[in-house]
Amino acid sequence: MNFSVYLPDPTVSRLSLAAEKRHASKNAIIREALEEWLDHHCPPSSWPPHFFDFQALKETPDFSSYRNDLAPPKEDVF
């Protein structure tokens, strides 16, 4: 995906120098910096994407409704 971002002239100058020193393109440096920033601020989820699309069956009762059928504990565990 391509998109445009405005960068002030001093930032572009620093970016150009950094690209020359690293023998890399400005795009590569921007991409690397953005990926590092995203990893730090928005770490990827360890859950697979289809997990978030899960839809329970409408006829399935809520699991917490079964709590009423449980017997109370016989003794205080604490």
N, C-alpha and C positions, 0 to 999 in steps of 0.2 A: 504494500500500500504506500502510496506517495502522498505527502501533504506538505504544505509550506509553513514555516515558522519564522517569525521576524526575530532577528538577533541584532543587537546594537553593534555598531562598527568596532568598538574596542574588543568585544567578545569574538567577533569574526576574525579579527587580527590575531588574537591569542589562539583561536582554534586553528587557523592556517599554520601558525608556527608549530603548534603541537603536532599537526598532521605531517608536516615536513620532517620533524625530528623522528617520528615513529614510522615514517615511510608508509603511512596509512591515509586513506581518504578521510575527508571531513565527515562524510556520511557514516563511515565505520566508527569513528570516534563518538559521534552523536548517538549512534545506535547502542554502542557499548555503555555509554554513560546513562542512557535512558533505561537499559536493562538492569544495570546496577541499582539505579534509583528505585525502579519498580520492585526489585527483589527485596530491597530494604523497607520500603513503605507499603508494599502490597504483595506480601509473599504469596506464591501460588498455593492453592489449596492442595492438600494431600488426598482429597476425595476425588474420585473420578467424576467427570462432568455429568454422566447420566444419573448420578446419585441425586443431584439437585432437581432433576426432572421427575422424580418419583411421585406418582399419584396413587394414594391408597384407594382400595375398592370402597365404594360408598356404602355397601351393605356390611362392611366389617366394623364391629363395634370398637370404640376407643379402648385401648388396652387398660387404661386406668379404671374402667368400669368394673373390671374383675377384682379390684382391691376389696370391694365390699364382701366378697366371698371368702376372704382370707380370715383365718382364726387369729385372734390377738396373741402376741407372744406370752408364753407361760411365766416367764420371769424377766426381770429387768436385766438386760445384758451389761449395763453400766453399774 
